[in-house]
Amino acid sequence: MQNAKCKIKENFQFENCTLHFSMERSDMTGNIVIISIVSMGAIGAVLSFFLAYADKKLKVQEDPRIEALLNILPNTNCGGCGMAGCRVFAEALIQGNASVAGCVAGGQAVADNIAKYLGVESAQTNRIVAVVLCRGGDKETVKSAVYKGEATCVAANLTGGEKACTYSCIGYGDCVEACKFDAMT
């Protein structure tokens, strides 16, 4: 509230003006807080009941055999079977679109367990070995640039690498660290 003696001079300057503010808590403030808490709680409760209902009503039934096959598979999601991952491979096995010997990472033991679970005859797995014809070592390829950055293959590839052969091994060992089977050294 302004003082009654407050006068406005030219250039909007105030003379003898004081403003008084009251810091007292009114009863209305307490009511607003309580109303806010109760209304937010009610909205939360209604939405949680709605989500619980939607979860029950819109639930997708999945074949339980897929989970059983995932427990048999190594779950490395390596893509060696030609599928996007172990779950997709398990779904293809259930539908009959994949061979029980398709899991390269699991080998013969996994193929036998899958065949036993599905009640089909086991197939012989062939060990697949990578044959690298491009020997991209420092002696075999020519360096086209000098890379000075983070010592990872991913970082070096962002700049195009340092070797003239774009298919050669960069040599920072990302693939060795990522391989769970000690297939590379």
Buried (B, 14 or more C-beta within 10 A) or exposed (E): EEEEEEEEEEEEEEEEEEEEEEEEEEEEEEEEEEEEEEEEEEEEEEEEEEEEEEEEEEEEEEEEBBEBBBEBBBBBBBBBBEBEBBBBBBBBBBEEEBBBBBBBBBBBEBBBBBBEBBEEEBBEBEEEEEEEEEEBEEEEBEEEEEBEEEEBBEBBEEEEBBBEBEEBBBBBBBEEEEEEEEEEE
